[in-house]
Amino acid sequence: MSSLAQEESRSISENVTWGHRKRFADGKVCVPYRHFLGYDKGPDGNLAVNKEQARTVKLIYRLFLDGYTFRSIARELTARGLVRES
């Protein structure tokens, strides 16, 4: 029974992996828009730039290139009131 369960698990894993690769090859990528800062789901289903959030993303990159650490970037964003709501 254990080897049957193991084989079934392997088969499911291969099928899931194949499905992911097929969707990527077809250009269909699943994006978690709620957690993807700077972009929204556009009317055609593709990524669309969220201009308000894009300013925050640019600020994060600018601070990083200026030598800020991840923690200091988080403090700076919080100090500016740019806390992301869940």
Secondary structure, 3 states (H helix, E strand, C coil): CHHHHHHHHHHHHHHHHHHHHHHHHCCCCCCCHHHCCCEEECCCCCEEECHHHHHHHHHHHHHHHCCCCHHHHHHHHHHCCCCCCC
